[in-house]
Amino acid sequence: MQIRKLKYEPDVKNISNNPPLSSEQLQREIDYYRAEKILKKMLERNLISNTEFNKIMGLNRVSFAPVLARLMPETLDI
C-alpha cells in the first residue's frame, strides 16, 4: 500500500474577479443591514405590514445600493 500526501493549493486567480469593497461600499452594506434589521423588528411588532416592509426594502436597495442585493429575494413572505 502506498501513502501519498496531498498538498492543497487553492487557485487564487479563480477565487474572485471582483475588486475588494471600498470603505464607502462597506459602509453602505452595513447601513443596509441595519435598516433591514430595524424593519424586521417593526414588522414583527406589527408596526408595518408585509407590503410596506417589501416597499421600503426595495427603496433601501436603491438608496444603499448594496453589492449583495443581487443575491437577496425581492420580497419577503412572513
C-alpha positions in Angstrom: 0.0 0.0 0.0 1.3 3.4 -0.9 0.5 6.5 1.1 0.6 9.8 -0.7 0.5 13.2 1.0 -1.9 15.5 -0.9 -1.0 19.2 -0.9 -3.9 21.6 -1.2 -3.0 24.8 -3.1 -6.1 27.0 -3.7 -6.1 28.6 -7.1 -6.1 32.2 -6.0 -6.7 33.5 -9.5 -10.1 32.0 -9.7 -11.4 33.0 -6.3 -12.8 36.3 -7.4 -12.5 38.7 -10.3 -14.1 41.4 -8.3 -12.0 44.1 -6.5 -12.4 44.3 -2.8 -15.1 46.6 -1.4 -14.2 50.2 -0.8 -14.8 51.7 2.6 -17.8 53.6 1.2 -19.3 50.4 -0.2 -18.7 48.5 3.0 -20.4 51.3 4.9 -23.4 51.1 2.6 -23.6 47.3 3.2 -23.6 47.9 7.0 -26.2 50.7 6.7 -28.4 48.4 4.6 -28.1 45.6 7.0 -29.0 47.8 10.0 -32.0 49.2 8.1 -33.2 45.7 7.3 -32.8 44.7 10.9 -34.9 47.6 12.2 -37.6 47.0 9.5 -37.8 43.3 10.5 -38.4 44.3 14.2 -41.0 46.7 13.1 -42.7 44.0 11.0 -42.5 41.5 13.9 -44.2 44.1 16.2 -46.9 44.8 13.6 -45.9 48.4 13.2 -45.7 47.9 9.4 -47.4 45.5 7.0 -45.6 42.9 4.9 -46.4 45.1 1.8 -44.9 48.2 3.5 -41.8 46.2 4.5 -41.2 45.0 0.9 -41.7 48.5 -0.5 -39.3 50.0 2.0 -36.7 47.3 1.4 -37.0 47.9 -2.4 -36.3 51.6 -1.7 -33.4 50.7 0.5 -31.9 48.6 -2.2 -31.9 51.7 -4.5 -30.7 54.1 -1.7 -27.9 51.9 -0.3 -27.0 50.0 -3.5 -25.7 47.0 -1.6 -23.4 44.7 -3.6 -25.2 41.6 -2.2 -28.7 42.9 -3.2 -28.4 40.8 -6.4 -28.5 37.7 -4.2 -31.4 38.8 -2.0 -35.0 38.0 -2.7 -37.1 40.9 -3.9 -39.9 40.3 -1.4 -40.1 38.6 2.0 -43.1 36.5 2.9 -43.5 36.3 6.7 
